[in-house]
Amino acid sequence: MWRRDDEIGPQPIWNSTHTDKLRQDLLLNYDKFARPAQHYNVTKVRFGLTIRHIELNEFKSSLVVHTWIRLAWKDEKLKWNSSNYGGLTTLNLADHEIWQPDIFLYNSATSTAITHYGNIHCVVHNQGDVLWVPPSQFSVLCSLNLKYWPFDTQHCEMIFGSWTYAGDQIDIDLIENKTKLDLLIANSEWEIVKTSISKTFKYYPCCPDPYPEVSVRIILNRISPSYKALIITPAFVLFYSSSLYVVAFSLITSVVVIWLSRTKHSSPLPWVIKQPLTGTFGKLLGLNTYIQQSSLTSHRVTAEEMRDHQVTDFEENNSGDEHHIIRSSNKMPIQQDWILFAAAIDRLSFCFFWKLNQQFHKEKFPVPSSGVSTSLVVGQKIENVTALLLIQEKAVMGYSSRSRGRMWRCASSSSGHDVLVLKGENKSVSSKPSVQGVLKSAVAFGIYLPGSLAEPLREFDPTKTPPRFFTITFDRRGIRFITGRAFSTLSNVQYIYLQSNSIQEIAPEAFWGLRQVYELHLENNQISGLNPGFLDDLEANTVDLSNNKIKILPNSAFEGSLGILILDLSKNLIKTVEADAFVGLESLEVLNLEHNQICHLTLGVFKHSSTLRRLNLADNKLTKFTIGTFSGLTNLNSLILANNTISVFDGNILIPFNHLSKLDVSHNGIYYFDANSIHINVPTLKTLRIDDNLLSCIHLTNVIQFFKKVHVEVVNTVGRYHVQNVNGIACTEMVLTQAVDFEQFLKVANEDTKKSIVYC
């Protein structure tokens, strides 16, 4: 409701509350993008997890978890005196209004690491304690072992951690030593047997600091009663029910045969039946013995009948017993014929039953070529990856094709060809037709072809492949070339492993269309040059080009790439970095150039790298820097210049660094270090490594004392140049003035050091 006031305009009828005033005071000039602590302090984030519901997707090998994530931290900018606000001690703020730790799920199966539901508010206490418990859902990759299905037990792991903050900025502690299951909604197929939660530290090659991680492990047990009722019991029943008619047929046949052979027959066997049985057909049935016995009996009784016509009246007056014997003898040929007929039925039944049984097993229980129901055996000499991927175009269980003395085995999971693994076995087998174009409808999670099991691949051009692959592994395969748009049809690929091949050249637009790649591995190859545009249209978290033979980074080498976060160019032969080499890397956060042969950096080479947070230039041949060399690196957090040949370090080269907290100039030949200019230009500096240089003890003592006053940690251990004096400071006992020649100083300080330094 509003009231009208002609002089002051519309006014609400209520007054502002203490909550309104507190919100205004707290959020005024509040920067939600800045960590709420001094740069030299660590923000403690307490982590907890309550599992509500789980869903295991066997086809995608992923576990979907519905949880309540509990995050608690202290925000120094959200403190207030409750007495100034009517005794108000808690305040609810929207999650988007304040700073939050960037906790992500590292091993997520989707591009969205964690999905939060609703606009869940954070509960803030007057001492700055913040509690946020959002309902969340995430999908994690889970390697399934179906060996004991449906009595299997699966182990899944979720790894959480900060995406951008190292352990010196954010440390993660556990609220409890276990995950909560008291609010768990039962799953009809799986039950949680055990859960555990632990904290570890992970070190990455790009960064010297540890990254805290929280690992949540879940052990799932399949609920088998439903499978017993739906699969196992029917399987046994169907197996025996399908053979019941065979048993019944065999029983009826046995009864008929026994009845024909044991019963005394008064009428003779019909001539239509007897004639074939005593002829060729009977011999084919193996009735020779029965035929001979029938013929002999018939001959003997016929002769006796002829003598009966010549007997005297005396014979007619014999006893009744003798007359009975003669009548029984007359029936013997009739009985033997019926036995012959029974034997024929028995033989025919055996043949019919054998044929029927063969046909039944052929149709109902086909045996795969590999010997197990989850294997697919194919075989081709693979000249390039195009031929290899064509093998997956149709999923035919048990298909076999072998050629050139090598058998390939494509093992898929029992959940419907989610993972396609090609393995080789050295066998001498007969040649079969080609399988290209046979596997057209397969939906595979990934392809794995280890190099030790097959012949080398000479090029990489998978342009005709199915679109639903997530992981491709072709390491140690001898691949030499990657064509343009080689992956244009594989838009869902997330992990590409092409390391340890013989790749010499990558065509422009080779990775066109890949927008969901987490890791692209091209390390340990023979790449000597980068064609501009070879990463066009690629969006990847990590691109690894380390341990190649790259000598120069040309202009626009990475232009056209989308969203690359980590680029590793270490252990190459790079000598020159042209001015526009890093154009197009607008999202780059980590750049690793260590262990190269870089002598100098072109002025303005980093002018397009404003998002870069970590730069590693260790193990190069850098001697000095021009002011403006690092211009553009406004967000750099860590700079590593260790193991170079720097002699004088001018603090003015650090002018653009507004957020630098770590500087490593260890293992150089620095004899002069301007601590005051460094502090003025980089007030955010927190850690400095200057060990293993040529600083005199007096100069080094002054440097350490100066930085101690401004709360900067100085790391200075005893190294190759130094001795440790009585104060525990690693330095050289020589006193060096600016007038002393650097070459002469090296000669006096350590003759071996001079020999070890390589100049450009």
HELIX and SHEET records of a PDB file:
HELIX    1   1 HIS A   18  LEU A   27  1                                  10    
HELIX    2   2 SER A   82  TYR A   85  5                                   4    
HELIX    3   3 PRO A  225  TYR A  227  1                                   3    
HELIX    4   4 LYS A  228  ILE A  232  3                                   5    
HELIX    5   5 THR A  233  ARG A  262  1                                  30    
HELIX    6   6 TRP A  271  LEU A  277  1                                   7    
HELIX    7   7 THR A  280  LEU A  284  1                                   5    
HELIX    8   8 ASN A  288  ASP A  308  1                                  21    
HELIX    9   9 ASP A  313  GLU A  316  1                                   4    
HELIX   10  10 GLY A  320  LYS A  364  1                                  45    
HELIX   11  11 VAL A  385  LEU A  390  1                                   6    
HELIX   12  12 GLY A  451  LEU A  453  5                                   3    
HELIX   13  13 GLY A  651  LEU A  654  5                                   4    
HELIX   14  14 ALA A  675  ASN A  681  1                                   7    
HELIX   15  15 CYS A  697  LYS A  709  1                                  13    
HELIX   16  16 PHE A  742  ALA A  749  1                                   8    
HELIX   17  17 GLU A  751  SER A  756  1                                   6    
SHEET    1   A 2 TRP A   2  ARG A   3  0                                        
SHEET    2   A 2 GLN A  11  PRO A  12 -1                                        
SHEET    1   B 6 THR A  90  LEU A  93  0                                        
SHEET    2   B 6 CYS A 122  HIS A 125 -1                                        
SHEET    3   B 6 GLN A 127  TRP A 132 -1                                        
SHEET    4   B 6 SER A  62  LYS A  79 -1                                        
SHEET    5   B 6 THR A  43  ASN A  57 -1                                        
SHEET    6   B 6 ILE A 170  LEU A 174  1                                        
SHEET    1   C 6 THR A  90  LEU A  93  0                                        
SHEET    2   C 6 CYS A 122  HIS A 125 -1                                        
SHEET    3   C 6 GLN A 127  TRP A 132 -1                                        
SHEET    4   C 6 SER A  62  LYS A  79 -1                                        
SHEET    5   C 6 PRO A 135  LEU A 141 -1                                        
SHEET    6   C 6 THR A 115  HIS A 116 -1                                        
SHEET    1   D 4 ILE A 103  LEU A 105  0                                        
SHEET    2   D 4 THR A 153  SER A 162 -1                                        
SHEET    3   D 4 CYS A 207  ARG A 222 -1                                        
SHEET    4   D 4 TRP A 190  TYR A 204 -1                                        
SHEET    1   E15 SER A 375  VAL A 378  0                                        
SHEET    2   E15 ARG A 406  ALA A 411 -1                                        
SHEET    3   E15 VAL A 419  ASN A 426 -1                                        
SHEET    4   E15 GLY A 446  TYR A 448  1                                        
SHEET    5   E15 THR A 471  THR A 473  1                                        
SHEET    6   E15 TYR A 495  TYR A 497  1                                        
SHEET    7   E15 VAL A 517  HIS A 521  1                                        
SHEET    8   E15 ALA A 540  ASP A 544  1                                        
SHEET    9   E15 ILE A 566  ASP A 568  1                                        
SHEET   10   E15 VAL A 590  ASN A 592  1                                        
SHEET   11   E15 ARG A 614  ASN A 616  1                                        
SHEET   12   E15 SER A 638  ILE A 640  1                                        
SHEET   13   E15 LYS A 662  ASP A 664  1                                        
SHEET   14   E15 THR A 687  ARG A 689  1                                        
SHEET   15   E15 GLU A 713  VAL A 715  1                                        
SHEET    1   F 2 PHE A 481  ILE A 482  0                                        
SHEET    2   F 2 GLU A 505  ILE A 506  1                                        
SHEET    1   G 2 ILE A 552  LEU A 553  0                                        
SHEET    2   G 2 THR A 576  VAL A 577  1                                        
SHEET    1   H 2 VAL A 648  PHE A 649  0                                        
SHEET    2   H 2 TYR A 672  PHE A 673  1                                        
SHEET    1   I 2 VAL A 723  GLN A 724  0                                        
SHEET    2   I 2 ALA A 730  CYS A 731 -1                                        
END                                                                             
